[in-house]
Amino acid sequence: MELYRLTGATRYLEAAGYFLEARGREPSVMPEVQGAFGRAYYQDHMPVAEQSEAVGHAVRATYLATGMMDVALEADRPELAAAAERLWDSAYGRKSYVTGGLGARYEGESFGADFELPNEAAYAETCAAIGGVFWNWRMLLNSQDARYADTLENALYNGALAGISLDGARYFYMNPLTSRGGYERSEWFGCACCPPNIARLLMSLPGYIYSTSKDAFWVHLYAAGKVRTTLPNGDGIALEINTRYPWDGVIEITVTEAPSHGVELKLRIPAWSPGATATVNGDDTAQTPRPGTYLGIERTWEPGDSVTLTLPMEVRRIVSHPRVVENHGRVALARGPLIYCIEETDHAGADLFEIALPRDAKIEVAHDDRLLEGAATLRATAERITGPGNGNVLYGPAGGDGNGVATKVAMTAVPFYAWGNRGEGAMQVWIPEARTA
């Protein structure tokens, strides 16, 4: 498909359509490698336009759905777009991790059943999160639905970015949401798909931040920088963006080159940001920004015009669907687009798996330029619960002292993408909630 877009030669578009249509037919596209996993492992179990459940190898599945959307967009194949949307509902509605990771099982590096999302045994390959970025981008271009941009951002900041160390020299292949220690990033892999894949993603990042449509300029992700492009009507437009996002929710956008005609500036309002506000040259806009949509500001712009978008960055407690059994009675912490976790290195003297967060605990945001390259951390007073009864028995009666022996402990949470940069200690995303305050 990229060759078709580059050259305009229809043979490449036809070849892409042929490769899609060959799946799920007889004979199998890969009869010699069925092995123990079967045809679903290669998404060869039924014709792609008929598929509705995300199954098999998670990376292959995201790449296939990306290709389906490419052909759907370029060849006017709505049945492929409809199938990709059904697969998206399956993958992200019932089979994705809170980090945007995909692939629950080591066996076959594959999706599991609906709501099968183990934390410690999660495969969640870095490449699957990256494939999710590719896939969601095409879904977004097809529909202009902000939920795809939200999902893309989640996978980018959490599931994919965790795959590379802060110094850029080591990599995770799998991204569990719980570790008991001893798991660390590697310099390279025998099957080295993830390192070059994440390099490709980060180098192509500007292409996911903006897009254009007729008489509109879209801002999907927020990052400091400058952009200049030509709109479909031939007008040029240039913007300068100043922001500390994701640490701060204030985004200042200044027009440095204005088009000659009126243009609508479309700004994504993430689903996690109720209470967002926007001003133009210091004055409130006529619309109220709605979470999970795009705010459209249409006017004839002049150089120097500025838009200030403010996204509240409140700490959020996230809970799972009740069918995700591993997360019963647990919460994950998030702020802005970032998912947080707790690490052993920040909790000396306390077993990480004995820490519980009271439901009414006040969670404060702390910025420390010396920690994890300036990452914002979350701080709270939690409880260390050592076990039922007297704290030393494996099982005990419910109620009363059976709730366990609790002592206060200072808890620090760090962004999930930054975990594992200070040793091979334990880590948890999903934190038990304490029964008492």
N, C-alpha and C positions, 0 to 999 in steps of 0.2 A: 504493500500500500504506500509506503514511503517512496518507492521508486515510481509509482504511478503519479503521486503528487509532484515529484521532482521533474518528471519528464513529460507527463501528460499522455504517455503511451498506454492505450487501453488494454494491451496484452497483459500488463501487470495487474490491472483491476480484474480482468477475466481470470487470471491465474489465482488470485486471492479467493475469488468466488468459487473456483473449482476445488481448491483445497478445503474450503468449508463444506461444500456439498459432498465431498468424498467421505466424510465422517458418518458413522452410524449406518453404513451400507454394507452390502455383501459383495465381494469378500471384504474382510476387515482391512483397514489401512495399515495395520501392524500385526499380521497374523503370527509372525515368528516371535513376538515378545509379549504374548498375553500373560504368561507366567501365573503367579499366584494372585495377582491383583485384578485380573480381568479387564474387559474393555472399558469399563467406567474409569479406570486409572488414567486412560488417555482421552477421556471424553469422546470415546468412539462407540458408546453403547446405544446411541440413537441419533437421528439427524439433528444437527445443531438448532434448527428452527423449531424443533419440538421439545427441546430441553427446558426444564423448569426447576431442577434442583442442582445446587452446586455439589458435585461429587468428584472423587478422584484426586489426583495430584493438584494441590492448591495453586502452585505457580503456573502450571500448564493451563489450569482453568481460567485464571485471570488473563493470561495472554490470549487465550482463545476468545474470551468475551471481548477483549480489546479489538481483536481482528474482526469479530462480528460487527462491532459498532463502526469500525472504519469502513467496512463494505456497505453497511446500512446507510451511512452518511453520504458516501460517494456514489453509490449505485441505486439509491432510492429503494432500499429493501426493508420496508417497515416490519416485515415478519422477523427479520434478524434483530432489529431494535427491540421488538416486543419480547423475544426470547432472552435477550441480554438483560432486559428489565426484570423478567421473572427470575433469572439467575441471580441478579443483584438482590432482589427481595429475599432469596434463600440465603445467599452468602452473608449479607449484612443485616438481615432481619433476624436470623436464627443461628448463625454459625461464625460470627466474628467476635474477636476479643475487644475489650474496651479500649485497647491500644490501637485498634485498627488492624491487628494481626489476623491472618487467615491460616487455617490448617491446624487441626486439633491433634492429629495422630502422627506419631513417628512412623508407623506402618504405612508405607506408600506416600509419606510426606503429604498427607491427604486431609480433606475435610472429614469430620465425623458426622454423627447424626445430629438432628436439630437439638440445640442447647447442650451439646456435648462439648464442653469447653474447660478441660482440666487446666489448672494453673501451672503446677510443677512439671507436668508431662507435656505441656504445650509445645508444639513444633514451631508454629508461627514463624516460618522462614522469612528472613529479611527480604528475599526476592518476591515473596507473596505479597507483602505490604507494598513493595514498589510496583508490582503488577496491579495492585489495587489503585494506586495513583494513576497509572495509565488508563485503566478501565473507567474510573470515575471521571476522568477528564473528558473522555468521549461521551459519557452519559450526560455530562454537564453541557457540552457543546450542542448536543441533540435537543436538550429540553430547557436549558436555562433555569433548571431547578436547583436552588441553593443547597438542598440536602446533599447533592453530589459533591459540591465544593466543600461542605462541612466534613463529609466522609474522607475526601481527598486530604484535607488539612490534617485530620486526625491521624490518618495513616502516615503522612509525611513527617509530622512532628514527633510521633511516638513509635509506631511499628517499624518504620523504615530508619529513622535517625538513630534509634538505639543500636542499629547494626554496625555503627562505626564509632570508634573511641574518640574522645575529645581531641587527641593529637592527630587523628586521621591515619593512624598506622596499624590499627588492629580492628578485627571484625567479629561480629556474632553471625553465625549461620542460623541458629535457632534463637528465639526470643521468649523464654518462659516468663510467666508472671509471678512465679515463686522460685526461689533458689535456696537450698540449704547450705550453699557455699561450695567452693571448688570449681565453679564454672566461670570461665573468663574468656575474653575475646582472643582470637588467634591472629597471628601475622598473615596466614594464608591457609588455603584449604586445597585438598587434592581435587575436589570438585569446586573450582573457584568461581562460581557464578555470582556470589553476593558482592565481593569487593569491586569488580568493574561495574556491576549493575548500580550500586549506590553511587559510584563516581559519575556514571552517566546521568543518574537522576539529579544529583546536585549541580552538575554542569549545565543541565537543561532547565534548571529551576525557573529562570526568568520567563520561560515560555508558558508556565502555568499560572503566572501572577495576573496577566492581563489578557484580554481578547477584545475584538471589535465586532460589531454587527452594524446593520444599516442605521446610521444616525445615532449610534451609541458606543461608548467606550466603557468596558467592564473592568472592575478591579475585584479579583477573586480572592487573592491572598494579600496580606499586608507585610511589606518589607521596605526598609529605607532604601532609597535609590532614585534614579531618574529614568524616564522612559520617553521615547519619541517614536511615533508611528504615523502611518498614513491611513486615514479612514476610507471606507469603500467609495465615498463620493469624491475622493482625491484630496481632501483637506488634510493638512498636517496638524497634529496635536502633540504637545509635550507637557509632561507633568514632573514635578519633583515631590517626592514623598519623604517626610520626616517622621520617624516613629521609633520607639523602643520595643515595639511588639515582638515577642509575646509577653514581655515583662510588664509592659504598660499598655493600656488600651486606648491611648490618645494617638490618632493618626491625622497628621496635617498634610493636606494635598494642595500644592500650589500650581496654578496654570502658568507655564513659562512660554508656551507658544499656543495661541488660540486659533481654532478653525474659523473660517469665514462664515459658517452657518451654525445655527443652533445645534447643540449636541447634548444628548442625555448621558450624564455620568452615572453609572450603575455601581453601587457599592454594596458588597455582601455584608449582611447583618447576621452573624453566626447565630445558630439556634440557642447557644448557651448565653446569649447576651441580652436578656430583657432589660429595659431601661436605657438602651442606647440612645444617644442624641447626636444631632448633626447641625452645624451652622455653616452658612455661606457668608464670607466676609464679616463674620461676627454676628450675623442675624440668624435666628432660627429658621429652618426650612418649613414649608407648609405641611409636610408629611411627618407622621410619627414613624420612626424606624421600627419595623416589625421583625422579631427574631425569626431566622430561618427563611428570609426573603432577601431580595435586592432592593435597596433604596435608590430610586431614580430621581436625579436632580437635573432638570432640563432647562437650559437657558443659553443665551448667546454669551459665550465666555470672553473675557478680556485677559491679557497677560497681567499677572499679579493677583487675579482672583484666587481665593483660598477657601477650601472646605476643611472643617475640623470635625472628624468623626470620633466620638468617644464611646468605647465599648466597656461597660463595667466588668471588672476583673474580680468578682466575688469568688471565694473558695466554694466549690460545690462538692457535696457528698453524693456519690453515685451508687445505686443499688442495681442488682441484676434481676432479670426475670426469675420468678420462683423455680422454674425448671432447670436453671443452672445451679445444680445441687451443691457444687463446691463453694458457692458464694453465699449460702444461707447465713444470715446473721452477720454479714460483712459489708463494708463500704470501701469504695475507692475514692480517692481525693483528686480533684481536678481544679485547675485555675486557667482561664483562657483556653487555649487549644491543648494545653499540656496535662497529661496524666502523671500522677505522682506515685512514689513508692517509698518504703522505708528500708534502710540498709543497716546491716550489722555494725558497720564502722561508726555510725552516729549514735550507737546505743550500747556503749561499753558497760559491762556489768549486768546487762539484762538480755535474756534470751529473746530474740526477735519474735519468736512464735508464742511468747507469753504476753505480748503487748496488745492491749485492747483500747479502743478510743471511745470514751463516753459520748453519748448522744448529744449532750449539751456542752461538750468541750468547746472552748473558744479557740479558734484556729487563727493564728497570726501569720502574716507574710513577712519574711525577713530577706533582705538583700545583703549579700556578702560578696564583694568583688574578689575575695581571695578563694572562695569556694566554688569549684567546678566552673571556672571561668565566668563567674558572676551570675550564676543561676539563682533565681529566686527560690527560697525554700519555704516550707510551711512548718510552723512550730505549734505545739499544743501540749498540755499536760494530759497524759494518758495514764492507763493503769497497767500494772504488771500482775497478771492473774496466773498463779502458779499451779492451780489444780483444785479438784474438789476436796471437800473435807478439810484435812489439815494441810493440804497443798502437796502431799507426797504420795497420794494414791492415784492409780490409773482411772478407776471408776468410783463414783459415789452417788448418793441420793440427790435428786433434784430438789431445789428450793433451799432456803436457809443457807447454812454453811456450805451446802453442796455447790453453790455458785463459785466457790474457790476463794483463795486468800489473795486479796488485792492490795497492792501498794502503789503509790504515785511514782510516775516516771516521766521524764521529759522526752517528748517524741519529736523527731525531725523527719520531714518527708522531702525528698528531692525529686526533680523531674525524672521520669522513667528513662528518657533517652540518655541520661547521664549516669545511670547506675553502672557499677562494675568498673569504674575508672579509678578506684582507690583500694584495689585488692579484690580477693575472691570471696568475700563474705556473703552471708545470707541476705536475701531480699524478699520483700512481699509487696504486691500491689493491693490486694484485697485484705483489709485490716478488720479483725473482729470488732464488733461494737460491744462495749461494756454494758452490762445490764443495769449497773448502778452508776450514778454520777460521782 
